[in-house]
C-alpha cells in the first residue's frame, strides 16, 4: 500500500464500468491513460470536474484513455453518471480496494479546506443539482488523485491532491494526451 510514483508500473485492475462492461486496465497498454481517483458518485466537486473535462474533451488526443474511479456501488454510480454521458470510462471501486492499494488519502481537514476554498464551484454545483448525497465522513474525506500513465504502462506523474478541488490542470492533461 504505497502511493504511485513516477516510474512505477501502472496499476492493473478490472472494475465494473457505467457502460455495463468490465474495464480492464491492462487492455490499455499502448495508449496514454489518465487515471483519476474521484470521491463518491454525488460529490459536487467531482461532477463539476467531469463537466470541465467534457467541455474540453475535443482537445484531447483521440487515442488517450481516461478512467475515473469512484468509491461507489456500480448501480448508484451508473444512475448518477447517466446525465453526463461522459466520453471516457467511469468505474466503481465499491470495496475501496484500488484506493487503499495506492494510498489515496482521507482527511476531513483537507476536505473542509477544499470546500471552503471553492465556494463559487460549490454554488455552481448546487445550481446544476449536484448535492452530496452522503453523510459518511469516510466518503466525504477522500482526497482525489490524478495519475498520468504513458503508452508503456509507466506512471509519468502521480498528483495526490492537496484537497478536494486541487487537481492537475486540464491544460496539463491535454498536453500529456499529445505526448508533451
C-alpha positions as CSV (number, residue, x, y, z in Angstrom):
1,X,0.0,0.0,0.0
2,X,2.1,2.8,-1.3
3,X,1.5,5.9,-3.3
4,X,2.1,5.7,-7.0
5,X,5.2,7.5,-8.2
6,X,6.8,8.5,-11.5
7,X,8.5,5.4,-13.0
8,X,6.1,2.9,-11.3
9,X,4.2,0.5,-13.4
10,X,0.6,1.4,-13.8
11,X,-1.9,-0.3,-11.5
12,X,-3.6,-3.3,-13.1
13,X,-7.3,-3.7,-12.3
14,X,-10.6,-4.8,-13.5
15,X,-13.6,-2.8,-12.3
16,X,-17.3,-2.5,-13.4
17,X,-18.0,0.4,-15.7
18,X,-21.1,2.5,-16.0
19,X,-21.4,1.3,-19.7
20,X,-22.3,-2.2,-18.3
21,X,-18.9,-3.8,-19.1
22,X,-15.9,-4.6,-17.0
23,X,-12.9,-2.3,-17.6
24,X,-9.5,-4.0,-17.7
25,X,-6.6,-1.5,-17.4
26,X,-4.1,-4.0,-18.9
27,X,-6.0,-3.7,-22.2
28,X,-4.9,0.0,-22.4
29,X,-1.2,-0.6,-22.9
30,X,0.0,1.3,-26.0
31,X,-2.2,4.3,-25.1
32,X,-1.7,7.2,-22.8
33,X,-4.0,6.9,-19.8
34,X,-5.2,9.5,-17.3
35,X,-6.4,7.8,-14.2
36,X,-8.3,9.9,-11.7
37,X,-9.4,8.7,-8.2
38,X,-12.6,10.7,-7.6
39,X,-14.6,10.6,-4.4
40,X,-18.2,9.4,-4.3
41,X,-20.8,9.4,-7.0
42,X,-22.7,12.5,-5.9
43,X,-19.6,14.6,-5.0
44,X,-20.3,18.1,-6.3
45,X,-16.7,18.8,-7.0
46,X,-16.2,15.5,-8.9
47,X,-19.3,16.2,-11.0
48,X,-18.1,19.7,-11.8
49,X,-14.6,18.3,-12.7
50,X,-16.2,15.8,-15.1
51,X,-18.2,18.7,-16.7
52,X,-15.0,20.8,-17.1
53,X,-13.2,17.8,-18.7
54,X,-16.1,17.1,-21.1
55,X,-16.1,20.8,-22.2
56,X,-12.6,20.3,-23.4
57,X,-12.6,16.7,-24.4
58,X,-12.3,17.5,-28.1
59,X,-8.8,18.9,-27.3
60,X,-7.5,15.6,-26.0
61,X,-5.7,13.2,-28.4
62,X,-8.3,10.7,-29.6
63,X,-6.0,7.8,-28.6
64,X,-6.0,8.9,-24.9
65,X,-7.9,6.8,-22.4
66,X,-9.3,8.5,-19.3
67,X,-10.6,6.5,-16.4
68,X,-12.5,8.0,-13.4
69,X,-12.6,5.7,-10.4
70,X,-15.3,6.3,-7.8
71,X,-15.8,5.0,-4.3
72,X,-19.3,3.8,-5.2
73,X,-21.6,1.0,-5.9
74,X,-21.9,0.4,-9.7
75,X,-25.7,0.7,-9.7
76,X,-25.7,4.0,-7.9
77,X,-22.7,5.3,-10.0
78,X,-24.4,4.4,-13.2
79,X,-27.6,6.2,-12.2
80,X,-25.7,9.3,-11.1
81,X,-23.4,9.4,-14.2
82,X,-26.1,8.9,-16.7
83,X,-26.7,12.6,-17.2
84,X,-23.1,13.2,-18.0
85,X,-22.9,10.8,-20.9
86,X,-19.1,11.1,-20.5
87,X,-16.9,10.2,-23.5
88,X,-14.5,8.4,-21.1
89,X,-14.6,5.4,-18.8
90,X,-16.1,5.7,-15.3
91,X,-15.7,2.7,-13.0
92,X,-16.8,1.8,-9.5
93,X,-14.4,0.6,-6.8
94,X,-17.1,-0.5,-4.4
95,X,-14.8,-2.0,-1.8
96,X,-12.3,0.9,-2.0
97,X,-9.6,-1.7,-2.8
98,X,-7.8,0.3,-5.5
99,X,-7.9,3.5,-3.4
100,X,-6.4,1.7,-0.5
101,X,-3.8,-0.2,-2.6
102,X,-2.5,3.1,-3.9
103,X,-2.7,5.1,-0.7
104,X,-5.4,7.6,-1.7
105,X,-5.8,9.6,1.4
106,X,-8.6,10.6,3.6
107,X,-8.6,13.8,5.6
108,X,-11.6,15.6,7.0
109,X,-9.5,18.8,7.4
110,X,-8.4,18.8,3.8
111,X,-12.0,18.1,2.7
112,X,-13.0,21.2,4.7
113,X,-10.2,23.3,3.2
114,X,-11.2,22.3,-0.3
115,X,-14.9,23.0,0.4
116,X,-14.2,26.4,1.9
117,X,-11.7,27.4,-0.8
118,X,-14.1,26.9,-3.7
119,X,-17.4,28.5,-2.7
120,X,-18.1,29.5,-6.4
121,X,-17.6,26.0,-7.6
122,X,-19.9,24.7,-4.8
123,X,-22.5,27.2,-5.8
124,X,-22.3,26.3,-9.5
125,X,-22.6,22.6,-8.5
126,X,-25.6,23.3,-6.4
127,X,-27.3,25.2,-9.3
128,X,-26.6,22.2,-11.6
129,X,-28.2,19.9,-9.0
130,X,-25.1,18.2,-7.6
131,X,-25.7,17.7,-4.0
132,X,-23.6,15.4,-1.8
133,X,-26.0,12.5,-1.0
134,X,-23.8,11.0,1.7
135,X,-23.1,11.9,5.3
136,X,-20.4,9.4,5.6
137,X,-17.3,11.1,6.9
138,X,-15.2,8.3,5.3
139,X,-16.6,9.1,1.8
140,X,-16.6,12.9,2.3
141,X,-12.9,12.9,3.5
142,X,-11.5,11.1,0.4
143,X,-8.9,13.3,-1.3
144,X,-8.6,12.8,-5.1
145,X,-5.6,11.8,-7.1
146,X,-4.7,12.2,-10.8
147,X,-2.2,9.7,-12.4
148,X,-0.7,10.1,-15.8
149,X,0.4,6.8,-17.4
150,X,2.4,6.6,-20.6
151,X,2.0,4.1,-23.5
152,X,4.5,1.7,-21.9
153,X,2.3,1.4,-18.8
154,X,4.6,3.5,-16.6
155,X,3.5,6.3,-14.3
156,X,4.7,9.7,-15.7
157,X,3.2,11.8,-12.9
158,X,1.2,11.0,-9.8
159,X,-0.6,14.0,-8.3
160,X,-2.1,13.3,-5.0
161,X,-4.3,16.3,-4.5
162,X,-3.9,18.7,-1.5
163,X,-7.6,18.9,-1.0
164,X,-10.9,18.1,-2.8
165,X,-10.6,20.7,-5.5
166,X,-6.8,20.5,-6.2
167,X,-6.5,18.5,-9.5
168,X,-3.9,18.6,-12.3
169,X,-4.9,21.4,-14.7
170,X,-6.9,20.3,-17.7
171,X,-4.2,22.1,-19.8
172,X,-1.6,19.7,-18.4
173,X,-3.8,16.7,-19.1
174,X,-4.4,17.8,-22.7
175,X,-0.7,18.3,-23.2
176,X,0.0,14.8,-21.8
177,X,-2.5,13.3,-24.1
178,X,-0.5,14.7,-27.0
179,X,2.8,13.4,-25.7
180,X,4.0,16.6,-24.1
